């Protein structure tokens, strides 16, 4: 996985910091890009007062499972097929949410997947 975001968002989401650095991520750019996520999601444990579900520890977590959050029918239907978020599955979802889960309610304008480290 390489969103080119660097280790800060990766750490917040429970992704290996070593992996983020190895992928050539830019922590400053990552923090800036991740601000788009903060408009709907929190990464603070237990915080649930935003439009999207809490992302703390999402890697390895069950899909569409946060208590008290109303997931779209599309994501609820997708959850039994995949069960848990992996780094690769999140990579696919964040780069093309509507391709992976048609009719999802995630309205993010899509991250571009970075295939190599910046020069």
C-alpha atoms as one frame of an Amber mdcrd trajectory, in Angstrom:
protein
   0.000   0.000   0.000   1.284   3.456  -0.804  -0.962   6.485  -0.646   2.116
   8.708  -0.425   0.738  10.017   2.848   3.618   9.199   5.159   3.575   7.757
   8.656   1.299  10.165  10.566  -2.025   9.034   9.114  -0.722   5.488   8.918
   0.004   5.477  12.639  -3.406   6.918  13.410  -5.107   4.224  11.354  -3.036
   1.453  12.890  -0.805   0.867   9.877   2.854   0.078  10.385   4.981   3.194
  10.552   7.907   1.231   9.152   5.817   0.341   6.105   4.830   3.957   5.586
   8.449   5.101   5.658   9.573   2.217   3.456   7.001   3.249   0.868   8.608
   6.666   0.623   5.703   8.530   2.196   5.954  12.226   2.924   4.747  12.914
   6.497   4.035  16.607   5.850   1.994  15.838   2.741   0.316  12.961   4.568
  -0.830  15.167   7.413  -2.140  17.744   4.933  -4.023  15.165   2.827  -5.437
  13.475   5.931  -7.140  16.735   6.909  -9.778  15.893   4.279 -10.580  12.758
   6.267 -10.921  14.717   9.506 -13.907  16.595   8.112 -15.939  13.363   8.462
 -13.827  10.963  10.564 -12.056  10.953  13.909  -9.052   8.882  14.893  -9.416
   9.621  18.596 -10.496   6.458  20.455 -14.198   6.554  21.297 -15.032   9.783
  19.454 -18.221   9.224  17.457 -19.714  12.661  16.869 -18.813  13.091  13.186
 -20.494  12.202   9.896 -18.275   9.144   9.255 -17.248   6.290  11.526 -14.210
   6.487  13.792 -11.044   5.291  12.033  -8.922   4.522  15.099  -7.421   1.036
  14.669  -9.337   0.374  11.455  -6.687  -1.966   9.986  -7.710  -5.463  11.043
 -11.081  -4.207  12.259 -14.372  -5.658  11.099 -15.980  -3.765   8.220 -19.148
  -1.775   9.029 -19.009  -2.750  12.688 -18.800   0.436  14.761 -21.695   0.422
  17.212 -24.077   3.326  16.830 -22.994   4.234  13.291 -25.476   3.912  10.436
 -23.517   2.396   7.548 -24.847   2.475   3.989 -26.694  -0.624   2.794 -23.901
  -1.066   0.227 -21.129  -1.219   2.856 -23.212  -3.481   5.111 -23.682  -5.862
   2.147 -19.941  -5.706   1.381 -18.874  -6.485   4.972 -19.705 -10.231   5.009
 -17.696 -10.764   1.805 -14.464  -9.254   3.130 -15.052  -9.124   6.915 -11.985
  -7.061   7.939 -10.091  -4.036   6.667  -6.569  -4.846   5.521  -4.036  -2.321
   4.259  -4.613  -3.531   0.694  -8.400  -3.379   0.981  -8.244   0.145   2.439
  -5.916   1.119  -0.392  -8.494  -0.056  -2.928 -11.371   1.618  -1.090  -9.662
   4.970  -0.614  -8.477   5.165  -4.201 -11.798   4.084  -5.752 -14.622   3.739
  -3.200 -17.402   3.409  -5.789 -15.508   0.731  -7.709 -14.969  -1.440  -4.648
 -18.369  -0.789  -3.044 -20.892   0.476  -5.595 -23.446   2.844  -4.052 -21.308
   3.455  -0.967 -22.065   6.673   0.886 -18.373   7.584   1.141 -18.212  10.836
  -0.787 -14.462  11.460  -0.672 -13.078  12.684  -4.017 -10.655   9.711  -4.199
  -6.956   9.555  -3.359  -4.538   8.837  -6.157  -2.520   5.704  -5.659   1.230
   6.314  -5.694   3.198   3.528  -7.267   6.662   4.812  -6.437   8.438   7.055
  -3.991   8.706  10.746  -4.837  11.936  11.834  -6.495
